[in-house]
Amino acid sequence: MIRPKNNPIIYWFLRNYVIWRVGKHFHQLLFNSIDVDKNRSILLIANHYSFWDALVLFCVGDQLFKKKFHIMLLEETSRKEPFLKYGGAFSVNKNTKDILLSLDYAAKLLDDPNNLVLIFPQGRLYPNFTADIYFEKGVQRIIDKARGKFQLVLAAAFIQYFKHIKPTATVYLKTENVIYAGKSITELQNAYQQHFNASKQLQTEIDVEQ
């Protein structure tokens, strides 16, 4: 398992690079505001649709959540892009027993109210407007081990070009009051599916207006 490394100087450059790159690539980054509990960490669950999703959500976190960003990435990606560990990335290897170390590490991060942990429970990339959401079981272990010390936030993100040359990234955020500890992964998956469907409908309405 590859763990994050703390280097304020490298993080400063990495943060500013991500903000610059997202700003340069996108016409606009839109997201709704939600209440953030300063006394709890955040477990951010999002759909996995492209290279850009982590960068977009980093920018949302930087503007809205104001917490220390962490993200679970495949070990293959972490080794290919080693600088990401200075931005809070830690690795997971789904094909070995080390996966439990990564899941438990994510849960431990949620003990600190200053932390945000981003997880893509789908486990791999899916089209932005996929119909059905399926979660792998690892996120349920994180929730169970963290014992409700966090604020659960669902994020549904979409990229559309509308009438502009550059795309617009839109992120729909929702605080989930149920923590789902001790429940089945299906219940969490269904809750996210409802949020995703509602967000997709809103995105379709924006398409019509544009």
C-alpha positions as CSV (number, residue, x, y, z in Angstrom):
1,M,0.0,0.0,0.0
2,I,1.2,3.5,-0.9
3,R,0.4,6.1,1.7
4,P,0.2,9.9,1.4
5,K,3.3,11.9,2.1
6,N,3.2,15.3,3.8
7,N,5.3,18.0,2.0
8,P,3.7,21.5,2.2
9,I,5.8,22.9,-0.6
10,I,5.0,20.1,-3.1
11,Y,1.3,20.2,-2.0
12,W,1.2,24.0,-2.6
13,F,2.5,23.5,-6.2
14,L,0.2,20.5,-6.7
15,R,-2.9,22.3,-5.4
16,N,-2.3,25.3,-7.6
17,Y,-1.5,23.1,-10.6
18,V,-4.8,21.2,-10.3
19,I,-6.8,24.5,-9.8
20,W,-5.1,26.0,-12.9
21,R,-5.6,22.9,-15.0
22,V,-9.3,22.5,-14.2
23,G,-9.8,26.3,-14.8
24,K,-8.0,26.0,-18.1
25,H,-9.8,22.9,-19.4
26,F,-13.4,23.8,-18.3
27,H,-15.6,26.7,-19.2
28,Q,-17.2,26.5,-15.8
29,L,-17.3,24.4,-12.6
30,L,-20.7,24.4,-11.0
31,F,-21.7,22.8,-7.7
32,N,-24.4,23.4,-5.1
33,S,-23.5,24.4,-1.5
34,I,-24.3,22.1,1.4
35,D,-23.7,22.6,5.2
36,V,-20.4,21.2,6.3
37,D,-20.0,19.9,9.9
38,K,-16.6,21.2,11.1
39,N,-16.6,18.6,13.9
40,R,-16.8,15.6,11.6
41,S,-14.7,14.3,8.7
42,I,-16.3,13.8,5.3
43,L,-16.6,10.6,3.3
44,L,-17.3,11.8,-0.2
45,I,-18.8,9.1,-2.5
46,A,-18.8,9.9,-6.2
47,N,-19.4,8.4,-9.7
48,H,-16.2,7.5,-11.6
49,Y,-16.6,8.8,-15.2
50,S,-13.2,10.2,-16.4
51,F,-9.7,11.3,-15.7
52,W,-11.2,14.6,-14.6
53,D,-13.5,13.5,-11.8
54,A,-10.8,13.5,-9.0
55,L,-9.4,16.9,-10.1
56,V,-12.9,18.4,-10.3
57,L,-13.8,17.1,-6.8
58,F,-10.5,18.3,-5.5
59,C,-11.5,21.8,-6.6
60,V,-14.9,21.5,-5.0
61,G,-13.3,20.3,-1.8
62,D,-10.9,23.2,-1.9
63,Q,-13.7,25.8,-2.3
64,L,-16.5,24.2,-0.2
65,F,-15.3,21.6,2.3
66,K,-12.1,23.2,3.5
67,K,-10.7,19.9,4.7
68,K,-7.5,17.9,4.0
69,F,-8.1,16.0,0.8
70,H,-7.5,12.2,0.5
71,I,-8.4,9.9,-2.3
72,M,-8.2,6.1,-2.8
73,L,-6.6,5.2,-6.1
74,L,-5.7,1.9,-7.7
75,E,-2.2,1.0,-7.0
76,E,-1.4,0.9,-10.7
77,T,-2.3,4.6,-10.9
78,S,-0.5,5.5,-7.7
79,R,2.8,3.9,-9.1
80,K,2.4,5.5,-12.5
81,E,1.8,9.0,-11.0
82,P,3.9,8.9,-7.7
83,F,3.5,12.7,-7.2
84,L,-0.2,12.1,-6.3
85,K,0.7,10.9,-2.9
86,Y,1.7,14.4,-2.0
87,G,-1.9,15.4,-2.7
88,G,-3.5,12.9,-0.3
89,A,-3.7,9.8,-2.6
90,F,-3.3,6.4,-1.1
91,S,-3.4,3.1,-3.0
92,V,-5.6,0.1,-3.1
93,N,-4.9,-3.3,-4.7
94,K,-8.1,-5.1,-5.3
95,N,-6.4,-8.4,-6.2
96,T,-4.6,-9.0,-2.9
97,K,-5.2,-9.1,0.8
98,D,-3.6,-5.7,1.0
99,I,-7.0,-4.3,0.1
100,L,-8.0,-4.6,3.7
101,L,-5.1,-2.4,4.8
102,S,-6.3,0.3,2.4
103,L,-9.9,0.1,3.5
104,D,-9.0,0.2,7.2
105,Y,-6.6,3.1,6.5
106,A,-9.4,5.0,4.8
107,A,-11.6,4.4,7.9
108,K,-8.8,5.6,10.2
109,L,-8.5,8.8,8.2
110,L,-12.1,9.5,9.0
111,D,-11.3,9.6,12.8
112,D,-9.8,13.1,12.1
113,P,-12.5,15.8,11.6
114,N,-10.1,17.8,9.5
115,N,-10.0,15.0,6.8
116,L,-12.0,14.4,3.6
117,V,-11.8,11.0,2.0
118,L,-13.0,10.6,-1.6
119,I,-14.0,7.1,-2.7
120,F,-15.3,5.9,-6.1
121,P,-17.2,2.8,-5.1
122,Q,-17.9,1.7,-8.7
123,G,-14.3,0.5,-8.8
124,R,-13.8,1.4,-12.4
125,L,-14.7,4.0,-15.1
126,Y,-18.3,4.1,-16.4
127,P,-19.9,6.4,-19.0
128,N,-21.0,9.7,-17.5
129,F,-24.7,9.1,-18.2
130,T,-24.8,5.4,-17.3
131,A,-28.2,4.2,-16.2
132,D,-27.4,1.8,-13.3
133,I,-24.9,2.3,-10.5
134,Y,-23.2,-0.7,-9.0
135,F,-21.0,-0.5,-5.9
136,E,-18.2,-2.8,-4.9
137,K,-18.3,-3.9,-1.2
138,G,-15.1,-2.1,0.0
139,V,-16.9,1.1,0.9
140,Q,-19.2,-0.7,3.3
141,R,-16.2,-1.9,5.3
142,I,-14.9,1.7,5.5
143,I,-18.3,2.9,6.8
144,D,-18.6,0.1,9.3
145,K,-15.0,0.6,10.6
146,A,-15.4,4.4,10.9
147,R,-18.4,4.1,13.2
148,G,-20.3,7.1,12.1
149,K,-17.6,9.7,12.9
150,F,-18.0,11.3,9.5
151,Q,-20.4,13.3,7.4
152,L,-21.5,11.2,4.4
153,V,-21.8,13.3,1.2
154,L,-22.9,11.9,-2.2
155,A,-21.6,13.6,-5.3
156,A,-23.0,13.1,-8.8
157,A,-20.8,14.8,-11.4
158,F,-21.5,15.4,-15.1
159,I,-19.5,16.9,-18.0
160,Q,-21.4,18.6,-20.8
161,Y,-20.3,21.0,-23.6
162,F,-23.6,22.9,-24.0
163,K,-23.0,25.7,-26.5
164,H,-19.4,26.3,-25.5
165,I,-16.1,25.1,-26.9
166,K,-14.9,24.1,-23.4
167,P,-17.0,21.7,-21.3
168,T,-18.9,22.6,-18.1
169,A,-18.4,20.3,-15.1
170,T,-21.5,20.2,-12.8
171,V,-21.4,18.5,-9.4
172,Y,-24.6,17.8,-7.4
173,L,-23.9,17.3,-3.7
174,K,-26.2,15.8,-1.1
175,T,-25.6,15.2,2.6
176,E,-26.9,11.7,3.5
177,N,-28.3,11.6,7.0
178,V,-28.2,7.8,7.2
179,I,-24.6,6.6,7.8
180,Y,-25.4,3.0,6.7
181,A,-23.1,1.4,9.3
182,G,-24.2,-2.3,9.8
183,K,-26.4,-2.2,6.7
184,S,-26.0,-3.8,3.3
185,I,-24.1,-2.3,0.4
186,T,-27.3,-2.5,-1.6
187,E,-29.0,0.1,0.7
188,L,-26.1,2.5,0.2
189,Q,-26.1,1.8,-3.5
190,N,-29.8,2.4,-3.8
191,A,-29.5,5.7,-2.0
192,Y,-26.8,6.8,-4.3
193,Q,-28.8,5.6,-7.3
194,Q,-31.7,7.9,-6.3
195,H,-29.4,10.9,-5.9
196,F,-27.7,10.1,-9.3
197,N,-31.1,9.8,-11.1
198,A,-32.3,13.1,-9.6
199,S,-29.1,14.8,-10.5
200,K,-29.2,13.4,-14.0
201,Q,-32.7,14.7,-14.4
202,L,-31.6,18.2,-13.4
203,Q,-28.7,18.0,-15.8
204,T,-31.1,17.1,-18.6
205,E,-33.2,20.1,-17.8
206,I,-30.1,22.3,-18.0
207,D,-29.4,20.7,-21.5
208,V,-32.8,21.8,-22.7
209,E,-32.4,25.4,-21.4
210,Q,-29.0,25.6,-23.2
